[in-house]
Amino acid sequence: MFTTEFEMYHRDTTKPVKVIINQDDEFYFVMVDGEYIGSMVHDDKADFGFEAEETALIPYLEGISGHFKEQSKKSDFEDTLTVVHGDKIVSTLFINDETLEVAISPETNLEEFAAKIQESFYDIVSFETRLNVILSKEGEDSTIEIGIN
């Protein structure tokens, strides 16, 4: 089972709600502010890419869909970063939805590489939510944190 947690603004409120989604095979079980409100399944033909029967869940589908699209764009960013700068990158790992760790080869200058990838962000970033990229040299403790958006 895969679990994702995030906050979103529901269209009928002015404060964020906490959403927890547990995915088990093709089913997504949704809790909002600690209350189970229903399940949904992925459906490319549905308005927001998900289908749900529970009326309590339907108003949240647009926001949930938006969250998954942003996560997909961040994953695409990780892949693109690896393709564009792959000769210097040893590994990448999402620590959470907002933090990507990138380890570079020991032969690479950390500060120069940080400046180089910062310049390329504008060409390869397609998401709007925040992402912290933590750069480090493989085998060393020093890091550089770069915030995106």
Residue frames relative to the residue before (quaternion, step in Angstrom):
aa qw qx qy qz dx dy dz
M 1.0000 0.0000 0.0000 0.0000 0.00 0.00 0.00
F 0.2178 -0.7632 0.6006 0.0968 3.54 -1.02 0.88
T 0.1098 -0.8015 0.5869 0.0335 3.58 -0.88 0.97
T 0.0307 -0.7705 0.6364 0.0173 3.53 -1.04 0.83
E 0.1115 -0.7814 0.6131 0.0335 3.55 -1.07 0.85
F 0.1633 0.7710 -0.6035 0.1215 3.55 -1.04 0.81
E 0.3604 -0.6844 0.5771 0.2622 3.51 -1.33 0.21
M 0.0188 0.7845 -0.6194 0.0230 3.54 -1.11 0.71
Y 0.4392 -0.6465 0.5473 0.2994 3.49 -1.28 0.38
H 0.2916 -0.7348 0.5889 0.1682 3.52 -0.78 1.04
R 0.5913 -0.6372 0.3615 0.3371 3.56 -0.92 0.83
D 0.7078 0.4527 -0.2656 0.4728 3.61 1.15 -0.44
T 0.7291 0.3804 -0.2374 0.5170 3.62 1.22 -0.01
T 0.4043 -0.7030 0.5261 0.2561 3.54 -1.27 0.30
K 0.6981 0.3898 -0.2827 0.5299 3.58 1.25 0.06
P 0.5670 -0.6245 0.4066 0.3510 3.57 -1.10 0.60
V 0.2513 -0.7186 0.6251 0.1726 3.51 -1.29 0.51
K 0.3992 -0.6953 0.5426 0.2505 3.57 -1.15 0.65
V 0.1233 -0.7967 0.5914 0.0196 3.54 -0.75 1.14
I 0.0422 -0.7571 0.6518 0.0114 3.55 -0.99 0.94
I 0.0489 -0.7950 0.6045 -0.0111 3.53 -0.79 1.08
N 0.1372 -0.7616 0.6312 0.0526 3.53 -0.85 1.09
Q 0.1527 -0.7940 0.5853 0.0600 3.55 -0.66 1.15
D 0.0219 0.7667 -0.6393 0.0551 3.52 -0.88 1.06
D 0.7906 -0.1271 -0.0012 0.5990 3.54 -0.25 1.34
E 0.8141 -0.2352 0.1637 0.5051 3.61 -0.72 -0.98
F 0.6182 0.5573 -0.3427 0.4357 3.60 1.26 -0.05
Y 0.1692 -0.7531 0.6316 0.0728 3.53 -1.11 0.88
F 0.1480 -0.7947 0.5866 0.0494 3.59 -0.59 1.18
V 0.1632 -0.8486 0.5031 0.0130 3.55 -0.50 1.26
M 0.0656 -0.7506 0.6571 0.0233 3.51 -1.04 0.98
V 0.0979 -0.7704 0.6283 0.0462 3.56 -1.05 0.83
D 0.8364 -0.0749 -0.0155 0.5428 3.56 -0.70 1.17
G 0.7533 -0.4335 0.1981 0.4531 3.55 0.93 1.02
E 0.6687 0.4700 -0.2975 0.4934 3.60 1.26 -0.02
Y 0.4099 -0.6940 0.5363 0.2506 3.56 -0.85 1.00
I 0.0821 -0.8299 0.5512 0.0272 3.59 -0.73 1.05
G 0.7850 -0.3152 0.1652 0.5071 3.62 1.19 0.01
S 0.4081 -0.6797 0.5498 0.2630 3.50 -1.38 -0.04
M 0.1262 -0.7753 0.6162 0.0573 3.51 -1.26 0.50
V 0.2087 -0.7428 0.6197 0.1436 3.52 -1.33 0.34
H 0.5533 -0.5942 0.4681 0.3489 3.54 -1.19 0.59
D 0.0980 0.7763 -0.6142 0.1023 3.56 -0.94 0.97
D 0.3589 -0.7735 0.4865 0.1902 3.59 -0.33 1.26
K 0.6769 0.5007 -0.2941 0.4522 3.59 1.12 -0.55
A 0.5652 0.5996 -0.3843 0.4163 3.61 1.22 -0.30
D 0.6970 -0.5086 0.3141 0.3960 3.57 -1.17 0.59
F 0.8183 0.1908 -0.0848 0.5355 3.59 0.81 -0.92
G 0.6441 -0.5597 0.3110 0.4184 3.58 1.22 0.36
F 0.7299 0.3058 -0.2144 0.5725 3.58 1.31 0.06
E 0.2192 -0.7484 0.6143 0.1208 3.53 -1.21 0.65
A 0.0389 0.7815 -0.6202 0.0559 3.55 -0.99 0.93
E 0.3448 -0.7419 0.5381 0.2029 3.54 -1.11 0.69
E 0.6245 0.5560 -0.3466 0.4251 3.59 1.07 -0.65
T 0.4470 -0.7222 0.4616 0.2562 3.57 -0.69 1.06
A 0.6071 0.5630 -0.3619 0.4284 3.62 1.09 -0.56
L 0.6869 0.4916 -0.2737 0.4600 3.60 1.10 -0.65
I 0.5658 0.6610 -0.3758 0.3189 3.59 1.00 -0.78
P 0.6844 0.4814 -0.3266 0.4396 3.68 0.80 -0.76
Y 0.6694 0.5032 -0.2944 0.4604 3.61 1.21 -0.35
L 0.4731 0.7212 -0.4248 0.2749 3.60 1.20 -0.34
E 0.6443 0.5264 -0.3408 0.4378 3.60 0.91 -0.79
G 0.6874 0.4787 -0.2832 0.4671 3.61 0.87 -0.91
I 0.6434 0.5108 -0.3182 0.4732 3.57 1.00 -0.82
S 0.6407 0.5234 -0.3173 0.4635 3.56 0.96 -0.87
G 0.6429 0.5289 -0.3125 0.4574 3.57 0.99 -0.86
H 0.6327 0.5268 -0.3285 0.4628 3.57 1.01 -0.80
F 0.6803 0.4854 -0.2965 0.4623 3.60 0.84 -0.92
K 0.6290 0.5250 -0.3385 0.4628 3.60 1.04 -0.69
E 0.6419 0.5081 -0.3218 0.4757 3.60 0.99 -0.81
Q 0.6455 0.5139 -0.3222 0.4642 3.60 0.96 -0.82
S 0.6350 0.5218 -0.3230 0.4692 3.56 1.03 -0.76
K 0.6477 0.5115 -0.3140 0.4693 3.59 1.00 -0.80
K 0.6351 0.5122 -0.3313 0.4738 3.60 1.04 -0.71
S 0.6324 0.5151 -0.3250 0.4786 3.57 1.03 -0.74
D 0.6291 0.5200 -0.3238 0.4784 3.58 1.04 -0.78
F 0.6155 0.5469 -0.3347 0.4583 3.58 1.07 -0.78
E 0.6344 0.5245 -0.3262 0.4647 3.58 0.94 -0.87
D 0.6674 0.4992 -0.2953 0.4671 3.58 0.91 -0.91
T 0.6725 0.4960 -0.2952 0.4633 3.58 0.92 -0.93
L 0.6192 0.5412 -0.3348 0.4600 3.58 1.00 -0.83
T 0.6651 0.4995 -0.2957 0.4698 3.56 0.97 -0.84
V 0.6530 0.4998 -0.3164 0.4728 3.59 1.01 -0.75
V 0.7063 0.4759 -0.2697 0.4494 3.59 0.83 -1.02
H 0.8136 0.1935 -0.0707 0.5437 3.59 0.91 -0.90
G 0.2380 0.8467 -0.4536 0.1438 3.57 1.24 0.40
D 0.6066 0.5701 -0.3660 0.4160 3.58 1.10 -0.55
K 0.7260 0.3986 -0.2300 0.5111 3.61 1.20 -0.44
I 0.6686 0.5174 -0.2940 0.4459 3.61 1.17 -0.55
V 0.2816 -0.7597 0.5694 0.1389 3.53 -0.89 1.04
S 0.7960 -0.1319 0.1138 0.5797 3.58 0.96 -0.88
T 0.1381 -0.7414 0.6472 0.1113 3.53 -1.35 0.40
L 0.0403 0.7968 -0.6005 0.0539 3.55 -1.10 0.72
F 0.3130 -0.7140 0.5937 0.1992 3.56 -0.87 0.98
I 0.2907 -0.7516 0.5716 0.1544 3.57 -0.74 1.12
N 0.7456 -0.1241 0.0885 0.6487 3.55 1.16 -0.76
D 0.7674 -0.3752 0.2461 0.4580 3.60 -1.27 -0.14
E 0.7699 0.3691 -0.1776 0.4894 3.59 1.16 -0.55
T 0.7505 0.3660 -0.1994 0.5128 3.62 1.22 -0.06
L 0.0599 -0.7746 0.6295 -0.0089 3.52 -0.85 1.13
E 0.1975 -0.7645 0.6037 0.1103 3.56 -0.76 1.05
V 0.0665 -0.7817 0.6201 0.0029 3.54 -0.95 0.97
A 0.1331 -0.7760 0.6139 0.0575 3.56 -0.74 1.08
I 0.1727 -0.7905 0.5825 0.0772 3.55 -0.89 0.99
S 0.6655 -0.5236 0.3571 0.3942 3.54 -1.26 0.40
P 0.6063 -0.5991 0.3881 0.3504 3.61 -1.08 0.69
E 0.6456 0.5378 -0.3206 0.4373 3.60 1.15 -0.51
T 0.6222 0.5709 -0.3243 0.4263 3.59 1.25 -0.37
N 0.4290 -0.6752 0.5378 0.2663 3.57 -1.01 0.85
L 0.4441 -0.7402 0.4444 0.2394 3.57 -0.56 1.21
E 0.6883 0.4847 -0.2906 0.4548 3.60 0.84 -0.94
E 0.6631 0.4962 -0.3068 0.4690 3.59 0.94 -0.85
F 0.6573 0.5022 -0.3132 0.4666 3.57 0.98 -0.82
A 0.6141 0.5462 -0.3433 0.4546 3.60 1.02 -0.77
A 0.6657 0.4930 -0.2993 0.4734 3.57 0.92 -0.90
K 0.6566 0.5245 -0.3096 0.4448 3.57 0.98 -0.86
I 0.7137 0.4296 -0.2890 0.4717 3.60 0.81 -0.85
Q 0.5711 0.5752 -0.3899 0.4370 3.60 1.11 -0.54
E 0.6451 0.5208 -0.3133 0.4632 3.57 1.01 -0.79
S 0.7066 0.4656 -0.2675 0.4608 3.59 1.03 -0.71
F 0.4718 0.7029 -0.4357 0.3058 3.62 1.19 -0.35
Y 0.6682 0.5267 -0.3169 0.4190 3.56 0.85 -0.91
D 0.6744 0.4856 -0.2926 0.4731 3.57 1.15 -0.52
I 0.7998 0.3232 -0.1517 0.4825 3.60 1.06 -0.62
V 0.5822 0.5693 -0.3904 0.4296 3.64 1.21 -0.07
S 0.0264 -0.8161 0.5772 -0.0133 3.58 -0.75 1.06
F 0.6126 0.5382 -0.3533 0.4586 3.60 1.28 0.07
E 0.4142 -0.7340 0.4946 0.2124 3.55 -1.24 0.51
T 0.6181 0.5566 -0.3522 0.4290 3.60 1.17 -0.37
R 0.6507 -0.5445 0.3805 0.3678 3.54 -1.30 0.38
L 0.0374 0.7563 -0.6529 0.0167 3.52 -1.22 0.71
N 0.1942 -0.7477 0.6258 0.1081 3.54 -0.95 0.95
V 0.1470 -0.7657 0.6226 0.0671 3.55 -0.82 1.05
I 0.1190 -0.7907 0.5996 0.0342 3.55 -0.65 1.15
L 0.1583 -0.8011 0.5756 0.0427 3.54 -0.52 1.27
S 0.0966 0.7686 -0.6302 0.0521 3.54 -1.08 0.75
K 0.4545 -0.6335 0.5453 0.3078 3.49 -1.31 0.42
E 0.5349 -0.6209 0.4606 0.3410 3.53 -0.97 0.83
G 0.8264 0.2113 -0.1785 0.4905 3.56 -0.84 1.02
E 0.7000 0.4077 -0.2762 0.5172 3.62 1.24 0.09
D 0.5007 -0.6874 0.4523 0.2687 3.57 -1.21 0.53
S 0.5944 0.5922 -0.3850 0.3844 3.62 1.07 -0.52
T 0.0724 -0.7946 0.6027 0.0048 3.53 -1.10 0.84
I 0.1774 -0.7193 0.6542 0.1522 3.51 -1.38 0.29
E 0.1785 -0.7862 0.5846 0.0908 3.56 -0.83 1.01
I 0.0913 -0.7812 0.6175 0.0054 3.53 -0.89 1.05
G 0.2260 -0.7792 0.5729 0.1165 3.57 -0.77 1.05
I 0.1517 -0.7626 0.6243 0.0754 3.53 -1.01 0.88
N 0.8276 0.0970 -0.1413 0.5344 3.55 -0.96 1.02
